[in-house]
Amino acid sequence: MIYTYKNEEYDLSKVTRLYPAAIVEVPGGDTAQVSLEWADMKKEKVTVAHYVLVFDFDPVGEVPVNRKELRCETQDELFAVMQEVNTYFKK
């Protein structure tokens, strides 16, 4: 099952973990990945740079090093992508 988005391919048959996240700006010009819930709770104090759907390909229990992030500019775009990916798993 190959999902293609913006010319990037994601092999869904090899995904072991799949989750959404927000990328927030932190002092010093860096960014950090946080849960959507945390970003929403702290929306008055943090700036969301963008959103990602994270595809991990390592076995569960191992430190994830084989990972791809699908970048979305808005939360609505992220949710639309999540719905599209979900249709692949329903097949």
C-alpha positions as CSV (number, residue, x, y, z in Angstrom):
1,M,0.0,0.0,0.0
2,I,1.8,3.1,-1.2
3,Y,0.3,6.5,-0.3
4,T,1.6,9.4,-2.3
5,Y,1.4,13.0,-1.2
6,K,3.2,15.9,-2.9
7,N,5.4,13.5,-4.9
8,E,6.5,11.7,-1.7
9,E,5.7,8.0,-1.3
10,Y,4.9,6.3,2.0
11,D,4.8,2.5,2.2
12,L,1.9,2.0,4.6
13,S,2.4,-1.8,4.7
14,K,5.6,-1.2,6.6
15,V,4.3,1.4,9.1
16,T,4.6,0.3,12.8
17,R,3.5,3.6,14.3
18,L,1.6,6.5,12.8
19,Y,0.8,9.7,14.7
20,P,0.1,13.4,14.2
21,A,2.2,16.1,15.8
22,A,2.6,19.9,15.9
23,I,6.0,21.5,15.4
24,V,6.3,24.5,17.7
25,E,8.9,27.2,17.8
26,V,11.1,27.3,20.9
27,P,13.6,30.0,22.1
28,G,16.8,30.1,20.2
29,G,15.2,29.6,16.8
30,D,14.8,25.8,17.2
31,T,11.6,23.8,16.9
32,A,10.2,20.9,18.9
33,Q,7.7,18.2,18.1
34,V,4.7,18.1,20.5
35,S,1.3,16.4,20.6
36,L,-1.7,18.2,19.0
37,E,-3.4,18.3,22.4
38,W,-0.4,20.0,24.1
39,A,-0.1,22.6,21.3
40,D,-3.8,23.3,21.6
41,M,-3.6,23.7,25.4
42,K,-0.6,26.1,25.0
43,K,-1.8,27.9,21.9
44,E,-1.7,31.3,23.8
45,K,2.0,30.7,24.6
46,V,3.5,28.9,21.7
47,T,3.7,29.4,17.9
48,V,3.0,26.4,15.7
49,A,5.4,26.4,12.8
50,H,3.6,23.5,11.0
51,Y,2.1,20.1,11.5
52,V,3.4,16.6,10.6
53,L,2.0,13.1,10.3
54,V,4.8,10.8,11.5
55,F,5.4,7.4,9.9
56,D,7.6,5.1,11.9
57,F,9.0,2.0,10.3
58,D,11.0,0.4,13.1
59,P,9.7,-2.5,15.1
60,V,7.6,-1.5,18.1
61,G,9.8,-1.4,21.2
62,E,12.9,-0.2,19.3
63,V,14.1,3.4,19.2
64,P,12.6,4.8,16.0
65,V,15.3,5.8,13.5
66,N,13.5,5.0,10.3
67,R,10.9,7.6,10.2
68,K,9.3,9.9,7.6
69,E,7.4,13.1,8.3
70,L,4.6,14.3,6.1
71,R,4.5,18.1,6.5
72,C,1.3,20.1,6.5
73,E,1.0,23.8,6.8
74,T,-2.4,23.8,8.7
75,Q,-4.2,21.6,11.1
76,D,-7.1,21.2,8.5
77,E,-4.6,20.0,5.9
78,L,-3.2,17.5,8.5
79,F,-6.7,16.2,9.3
80,A,-7.5,15.8,5.6
81,V,-4.3,13.8,5.0
82,M,-5.1,11.6,8.1
83,Q,-8.6,10.9,6.6
84,E,-7.0,9.9,3.2
85,V,-4.4,7.6,4.9
86,N,-7.2,6.0,6.9
87,T,-9.0,4.9,3.8
88,Y,-5.9,2.8,2.8
89,F,-6.1,0.9,6.1
90,K,-9.8,0.2,5.6
91,K,-9.1,-1.6,2.3
